[in-house]
Each structure stands twice: as structure tokens, then as C-alpha cells.
Amino acid sequence: MALSADDLIRLVESSPGAATAALAELGGTEGVAWNLNVSLEHGLNSADDDDLEDRQRRYGKNYVEPESAKTFVQLMWHSFQDLTMMVLAAAGFVSLVLGFVPFTASTPAAGRNLAAGSSHAWIEGVAILFAVFIVVSVSAMNEYQKEKQFRALNAVKEDETIKVIRDGVPAEVSKFDLVVGEIVRVDVGDIVPADGLVFDETDLRVDESSMTGESLLVVKNSKSAPFLLSGTKVMEGVGKMLVICVGSNSQAGIIASLIRNGNHNHNATVSKTNGGSADEYTLVSSPKEGLVEQKLTTDLQNQEPGSPLQGKLDRLTIFVSKVAITVAVLVFAALAVRYSIVKFAINGEEWSQAFIGDFVSHFILGVTILVVAIPEGLPLAVTIALAFSVKKMLEDNNLVRHLSACETMGSATTICSDKTGTLTTNRMTVVHCYMSGNEYESFPTLQLQMSPTTKAILCDSICFNSTAEILPPKQVGAQPEHTGNKTECALLQFVADLGEHYADVRKASHICHMLTFSSAKKRMSVVVPLTASKCRIFTKGASEIVLE
């Protein structure tokens, strides 16, 4: 393979004019494929494991390392940010410090000899701090376990199946198994899994707003706009793509690394040029400060509001704290004023350092009122209750990431869910047919009454005017794998039930022109040659559009 990973990255990152010139110098998409030792028609050899492994070593895997998980200490610190926890910790710290302060009251007979080593007042502070530690540890442990489970779930969720061409036939592979030189089939609704060069396309339009911020669809073709960027979405048309950059070498991977690490030697922010063609974009620098600022802004936007329960607990904590502080200050002030009047105004005693111990004892009494008034067991009770609820829900296969979601979802009265793939299997079959002026609901009756000519035209229409594929089952006894539009898959299965194979029908002829389906047109058409001077047009779509 004559091209290195850096060569391919520079090809994608080049300005439109330079990229076009470089691509032409390499011989276009065909030349790049030749340099990568791959056939645009047959794709890679799935049986050649050594070649696939060599491509992964040379060009990398199609996988971007996620942001590192928070450590247990970070999760503990996050749990400690709760208002109740901070108030309890402050009260416990003050109580602990005062418990170790050596002083002697002026009236030891009254039971206030608090010299160092003779008091157990520190136990109260230690108990409060220990309760705070237990609550923070339980919350952090629960968050740590859930984060670990969700990272595993995200890995499974991101492992999508990609439609490719291998050994000359359609196939499906894991997104993480894509390698440079892969031939990927792209269709409406697909998210481009890697950077590549488009070819054999028909009316291909892509949404590049995730990369450029532009909401207008970008026309892609093999001549003037051949580059498809990872993370963009195919909105219209169909086509094939030669993968040239994967994983951290793709534009989406470079941007993800920049945002995560804050420094990188690539300039990965894509910007549309003014007055350029559909594919004219340039790369501008992304300084570390800008990326850090962007990440901080994103983090602030992603901060979820507290649940109603958390809001009530915070308001209760603030109210109790205000009342406790007010009462503690009033008690200390009342005791200090009364003590001063009795000692200095009535008894006429002179000031001495021994009186400091009495004032400290009054202050400790005020702190004791403050500590007792704050419900240190409330956060622990709420945390344990919510954690127990999460465990019980997990037994019902419901994994909750945020504890507050339990309380919020408990107030839900109506849940709207997409039934496709959730309540159904996302597989359809043909159950009703209107043909030649007759309606058929029984498949055997249709087979008996359908003429060979009608059957041939119907099969040609379904097979040519579709882009879906039916692949062999991955396991013995399983159903065939359907890829692409599910309605088209049902029609292709209908052709198979009629005794025809769609792949053989497609190979028997070729498509001269295709008008892909779009929500605006509400129809799809293909032109198939019959003779040198005669063609046939097959059209499908919304009935009111087709019958116009």
C-alpha cells in the first residue's frame, strides 16, 4: 500500500483546490483504491485476516477512545457538593475543633471543666463527619457502579452494523471493524462511519451541520465534491464510499481528541468557504483556550436541573440552617449578656482570663444547638432509599443513571414510546395486493392467477427500484437479515416467495438512471434498458403521487 495514514489525512484536510489536484494526481478514486490494494467493485477479501489486521496496524482502528471515567475520589467530591453535606461538614468541623480546644472555666464546680484531655465533646464532631463520609461514600459507590455499567452499554450502543461490499457481495460488519480500503454502501438516514471518497452515487445530499454548522444540504459527487466526512448524515440519495480515514485519524475523531485533550497538532474545526461549491470547506485552527471554553460551555449546558425532591431537601436544609443559626446566636447572646451582667454589673468582679472559658462554654452550647437542629440522617436516608429503588429497578432490567430520575419518573402519568423495534420486531411482510384489477389477500391464489409476464414485470420493478438487501442468516435456523428500508425488504421477501432471487434479477440488467426517494418527491423511479433504443421506467411511492 503506497499511501500512508498521514498522506490520507492531508488529502482530507487539504483545501478544495489542492484536494482536487492531489486526487487527480493519484488517479481519482480509482487511483486511491489501487494504491490501497482494493477493488471498488469487489471490496476487501473477508477471508484474508492478515490483510485486515495489517490495515488496522497501518491506518488504525475505527474507534475513538472515550473520555476517561471519573475516579472514585472525584465522585466523592461531586457527592460532597450537596448543600446539606457541606453544612453538616462545617458543623462537624466546628464541633470537633471546639472539642479539642483546651480551656478552663471559672466555675469548675458547675461541671464546665473542659481542659484538654478531660472532655468528650470531640465525639459529637467525629460522629457528624463520619455520617457525612458514609453518605458521600454510598453515593459515590452507587455512581461509580452505574457509570461502569453505562460505559459498557454505550460501547454496545455505538457498535452499529455497517453495510459494506466484501468479496463482491453485500455484507454487514461492525462499525469498529471498518478498515481503510473498505467499500461502504450509504443510503438515506445513514451516519457516515468514517472519512471516505464517494463513487457510484445518485442524487447524494449530505447534512454536514455537525461539522460545519451549515444547515443546507451539501451535494456530493465523485468529480467536484468527493469527500464524505465521518459523523455527517445522508439525507437524500444513495452511493458507495471508499474509506480512507478511520477512528482518531478521521475528522470527527480529530475534533473529539481536541475537545477531550485540549491540545493536538491538527487543526480540526471545519468552516465553509464563502461563495464556494457544495464541497468547499477549509480547516481553521482550534486553539486550546477556545476548546477549553467550548468544553466548559458544553458542561454548563449539560448540567441537569435537580429533581423536585432535591429542591425540597435543599429548601428544607436552608430553612433549618437559618432557624438553627438564629436560635444559636440568640442563645449565645442571651447567655453572654446575662453572664456579663451578673459577673461585672452585680458582683462587681474584675476581668480575668478565667472568664474566657465561661464564654467558650456558652459558644459551645450555641454550636450544640446548631448541630442538633440539622438532620444529619436525612441525606443518608434519602440516598439509601433511592439506591434501593435503583437496585430493585435493575432487577426488572431498568438501569437508572441518575438517582433523581427515580423520583421524577415516579410522577409520570403518560409514557409515549416508539413501538417500532420496541413493541414490534421491525420486520414487515406483504399481506395485501391489488393487481390487474383484482385484490389478493391469499398468496397461493396470487401465484395461481398471476401470468408469467405480470410476474416478471412485478419482480423487475421491485428488484431494480430498491436499494435494500436481504442477507443470509448469521445463525442456523434464524431469519434472514434485512438491511435498508424495511418496506423494500418486505417487497424483496415477496419476490423471494414468488420464486425469484432479487440479486439475479439485478445482475440481469443495469440501471440507466435513478431518481431517489425524498420526502418532497414522495416517489422513487429507475430507468432500465430493454433494448438498444427502448427503456422502461419503474416508479413507486405515495399512491396520490404515482397516480397523478
N, C-alpha and C positions, 0 to 999 in steps of 0.2 A: 504494500500500500504506500503510494508515493506521497500522500498528503498526511501531515501531522495534525494533532489536535489544535496547535496554535495557528496553523495555516487556515483551518476551517473556522476558527473563532474570528480571525482577522477578516475572513471573507464575509462573515455575517455582520461584523461591526463596521465594515467599510461604508463610506458614503455611497449613495445610489450610483453615481457615475463610475466611481472606482470599482464598486462591486460588479457592475455590468461588464466593465472592461476585464476585470480579473476572471469573471465567469466565462466570458467569451474566449479568453486566452487558454483556459482549461478545456475548452471544447463544449461549453454549456453543461447542462445537467448530465448528458450522456458522458461527457468527458470526466466529470467528477465521479460518476458511477464507475467508469473504467479505472480511474485512479484508486478507487476504494474496492476494486475487485468484486463488483456486484453487478448483476444483470437487472435492468429496470423491468424486464418482463417476468423473470422467474424469481427475483429476490434472492435471499440467502438460502443456504442449504441447512435445514433444521437438523440434519443428522451429523453435521460437521461441528462437533462440540469444541474441537481445538480452535477452529476459526472464530467461533463466537466468544470463547474465552480470550483469545488474542485481541479481538476488537475491544473487549472490556478493559484489558490491560492498557492498550494504546490510547483509547479515547475516553475511558471512564465509564461508570455505570449511570444509568438514568435514574439517579437517586440523589436528592439534596438532603444533607444532614439537617434535622430539625433543630430548633433552638434547644440548648441544654436545659434539662429539667431543674427545677429549684431544689436546693438541698434541704435536708430536714431542718437545719438551723434557720434557713431563710423562711421556711414555712412557719416555724415557731415565732419568728419575729413578726411575720404577717398576722398571725393569730393574736399576738400581743398588742397590735394596733387598735384593738377594740377599746372603746371608751371605758367600759366597765372594768376591763383588765387594768388599764392604766391608773384609774382611780384607786382600785384595790391595791395595786403595787405601791403607789405613793403612800397610801395609808399604812400599809405593812412596813414600808421602809422607815417612815417616821416613828412608828411604834417600836421597831427594832432598835433604832438609834437611841431613842429615849430610854429603852430598857437597859442599855449598856452605859448610859451617862452616869458617872459617879458623882453623887452629891449627898449631902446630909441635911435633913430638915431640922428646923429649930425646935420641933416638938416630937422627939422620938417616941415619947410615951403614947402618942396618938396613933402609932403604927405606921409612921411615914419615914422610917429609917431606910433609905434607898441607896445606901452605899454600894459601890461596885462589888459584885460577888455575893451580895445578900438578897438580891431581888430576882424574881422570876418573870418580870414584866416583858422580857425579850421573847418569851414563849408565844405571846399573842402575835407579835410581828412575824415570827418564823412560821406560825400556823397560817397566817394570811398569805405570805409569799409562797408557801408550799401549795396552798389551794390554787393560787394563780398559776404555778408551774404545772399542776395536774391538768387544769383546764387547757392551757396552751399546748401541752404535750398531746392530750387526747385530740384536740382539733388538728394539730399538725400531723399526727399519725394518720388520722382519717383522710386529710387532704393528700398526704403522700401516697397512700394506697390507691385513692381514686385517680390521682394523676398518673400513676403507673398503669392502671387499667385503661385509662382513656388514651394514653400514648399507644398502647397495643391495639386498641380499637381504631385509632386514626391510621395506624400502619395498614390495617386490613382495609379500611375505607378507601385509602389512597391507592391501593393496589388494584387498579382498574384493568380490564382486558382491552387490548388494542387490536384493531383489525389490521392485519398485515398480509403481505404476499410472501409465502415461503414455498420453495420447491415448485413454483409456478401455479400454486393453488391458494385460494383464500384460507387464512388461518387466524387464530387468535393467540396472543401471547400476553403475559403480564406486562404492565407498564414499566416495571423495574427491570424487565429482561430485554427491553429495547436496546439495540446497539447501533453504532454508526454504520451506515450502509443498509439499514432496514428500509423496506418499502412499505409505507403505511397508507392505508386507504382512509380518506377523510370524507365525512358526509355531514349533512346538516345537523347541528347540535353538538358535534364533537368538539372537545377541547384538545387543541394541538398538544401532543405529549412531549415534543422536542422541536428543536430548530431544524428546518429542512428546506429542500428545494422542491417546488411543486411542478408536476408534469401531468399530462393526460387529464387536464382539468376541464370542467364545463360550468360556465357561469359561476365561478367560485368567488364568493364575497366573505370577508372575514371581519369580525369585530375585534379591533386592536385597542380598544379603550383601556384595557388592563395594562397595556404597555405605553401607549402614547397619550391617553386621556381624550382622544378624539372619538366622538360618538358616531361619526359617519362610517359606514361600511367601506372597507378597502377591497378593491378588485385585485384578484391575484391571477397571474398567468405566467406561463413558462418563459415568456420573452421579456416583458418590461417590468414585471413585479413577481419574481420567482420565490422570494423568501417567505416562509411561514415561520412565525415565532412561537415558541412554547408558551402556553398559557392563554393564547388567543382562541377565540371561538368561531367556528364555521357557522355562518348564518344562512348562506344560500349556496347551492351548487354541490358538486362532488369533484373528487380528484384524487391523485396519488402524490405521495411525498417521499423524497429520498432524505433520510435522516442524516444530518451532518454534525450536529452538536447535541449532546445529551447531558443530563444531570447538572452538575455545577459549571459545566462549560457552556450551557445554553444561556440565553439572555435572561430568562426567568430565574435560573439558578444563580447567575452572577448578581442579579439585583437582590435576591434573597440573602446571599452571603454578605453583600454590602450592608444591608439593613441590620443583619444579625451581628456582624463583627465591627461595623463602623469604619473599617479601612480595607481597601482592596486595590490592586493595581489596575483594575478595569474601570472604565467609565461606562456605567450601565444604565443611565437614565435615557430613555428614548424620547426624542422630540420630533414632531412633524415639521418638515420644512415648508415655508410659505410658497404657494404657487407651484408646488411640485406635482409630480404624477402621483398615482394612487399609492405607490410603494415607496415614496421618497421620505425617508426618516433618517435622522442623524443621531449620533450619540453625544451627549453633553456630560460634563464632569459632574460627579456627585461627591462633594466634599464631605469630610467626616462630620463637620458641625451640622450640615444640613440633614444628614441621615440621622444623627442623634436627635435633632429637633423633630424630625418627622416621626421617629420612633416614640419619642415622648408624647407627641400629639396623638399618635395612634393609641398609646397606652391609656391616655386620659379619656379618649373617646370610647375605649373598650371597657372602661370601668363600669361595672353593673351597679345599678342602684340597689340599696338594701331592701330586704323584704319588709312587709308590714310588721312582722314580728320583731325584726331587728330594730325598726324605727320605734316601736313601742318600748322595747327594752332600753334603748338609748335615752328616750324621753324620761322613762322612769328613773334611770340612773342619774340623769342630770337633776331631776326634781328632788330625789332623795339626797343627793350630794349637797344641793343648795340648802335644803332644810337642815341637814346634819351640820354643815359648816356654820349656819346661822345659830343653831342651838349651841354648838360647841363654843363659838365666840362669846355668846351671851353668858353661858355658864362660867367660862373662864373670867370674863369681865366682872360678873357679879361676885364671884369668889375673891378675885383680886381686890376689888373695891372694898368689900366687906372686911377682908383681912387687913387692908391698909388702914381703914377707919378704926378697927379695934386696936391694932397694934400701935399706931402712931398718933391717932387723934384722942382715943380714950385712955389707953395705958401710958401714952407718952414715951414709948421706948424709942431709942435711937437706932438708926440703920446699921446693920452689920451683914456680913456675908452669909451668915446662917439663915437669913430670911430668903436667900435665893432658892434654897431647897423647897421652901413652902410654895413659892410662886411656880417652881417647876412641877410640883405635885398637882397644883391647880391646872397647869397646862396639860399634864398627862391625863387628868380627868376629862378635859375637853377632847383630847385626841381619842380617848377611850369611847366617848360618846359618838365621835365621828366614825370610828372603826366598827362599832357595834351596829350603827344605823345602816351601813352599806351592806346589802345582801350578797356576801361573797359566794354563797352557794348557788345563787340564781344562774350565773353563766354556766357553771358545771352541769346543773340540772338540765338546762336547755340543750347544751352540747350533747350530753349523753342521750337525751330523748331523740334528738334529730339523728344522731349516729345510729341509734337502734332502728329508727324508721328507715334509714338508708339500707341497713343490713336486711331488714325484712323485705324491702322492695327488690333488693338484689336477688333474693330467693325466687321472686316472680319474674326474673330476667329484665328488671328495670334498673339500670345503673344511673344514679343521680350524681352529677359532678359537684353541684353546689348545694349545701345543706339547706340554704334558704329557699331553694326551689321546691322542697317538700311542702313547706308552709304555703307558698304561693300557689302551687298546683292543687293544694287541698281546697282552695276556694273556687276552682274552675267548675263551671256548671255545664259547659258545652265544649266538646273537643272535635275539631274538624280535621280529618285525616284524608290523605290521598289513598284511595283504595287500590290503585294500580301497583302491584308488587307488594302490597301490604295485606290487603284482604283477598287479592286475586294473585294468580301466578304470572300475569303479564304475558300470556300466550292466548292467541285468538285462532279461531277456525272459521271456515266458510260454512254457514248453516242455511243460507237462503240464496237463490239465484233466479234472476229474470233474464231469459234468453230466447230469442226468436219468437217473441210474443207470448211466451209461456213462463209460468212461475214454477220453480222446483224447490222443494224442501227435502226431498229424498235423494241422496246421492246415487243409489243404484238406478233410480228412474232416470236421472240426468244422463248417466252413462249409456243407458239403453237407447234413449231418444236422440242423443247428440250425433250429428253426422260427422264423418271424418274431417270434412273441410272446416266445419264450425269449430271442431276440437283443435285443429291445427292453428287456426287464426286466434282462438282464445289463448292457447298456450304461448304462441308467439307474442301476443300483446302483454301477457303477464310477465314473461321472462325478460323481454327486451326493455319494457317500460318499468323497470325496478332496479334498485341498487342493493337490495338486501341479499343475504346469503344464508343458506342452511348448511351447517357443518355437521360432520359425523359426531355422535355422542362420545363424550370423554370416557364413559364407563359402559361396560357391557350391560345391556338391558335398559339403559337410560334413554330419555327422549333426545332427538337431535337438537343441536344448539342453534338458536335463532339469533342472528346478528343483523342490526339495522332496523328499519321501520317495521313495527310489529304487524301492521296491516299488510305490508308487502310480504312478510314472512308467511302470513296466513294464506295469501294467494299462491305463493310458491309451493306451500304444502298441498294446496288444492291441485296444482299441476302434477305434483308427485302422486297424488291419489288417482289422477287420471291416467297414470302410467307413463308419464314423461319425466325426464330429468332436466331441470332448468339449465344446468351447465352445458349440456349437449345442445340445447336449443340456442343458447347464446353463442356457442362456438360455430354453429352452422352458418351464421351470417355476422354482420357487423353493423354498428350504428353510425349513420352519416352525421346526424346532428341530434342534440338533446336539449330540450327546454326543461330545466329542473323545476321542481315544485317550490313554490313560495306561498306565503300567506296572502300576498297581494294577488297573484295569478290564480291560486286555488286549483291548479291543474299541473300535470306533467306530461310532456309529449316527447316522442322519439321518432326519428325518421330512419327507416330500414329499407335498403335497396332490394327490389325484387328482380329486376333485370338491369341491363346497362342504361336504359332510358326510362325506367319506371321505379317508383318508390311507394312505400306505404307508411302512413303516419298512424301511430298508436297514441291515443290520448286517454288519460284517466284523471279524475278529480271530482270536485263537487258536482252533483247532478245538475244544478241550475246553471253552472258554468259550461259543462260539457254539452248540454242540450241546447244552448243558445244558438 
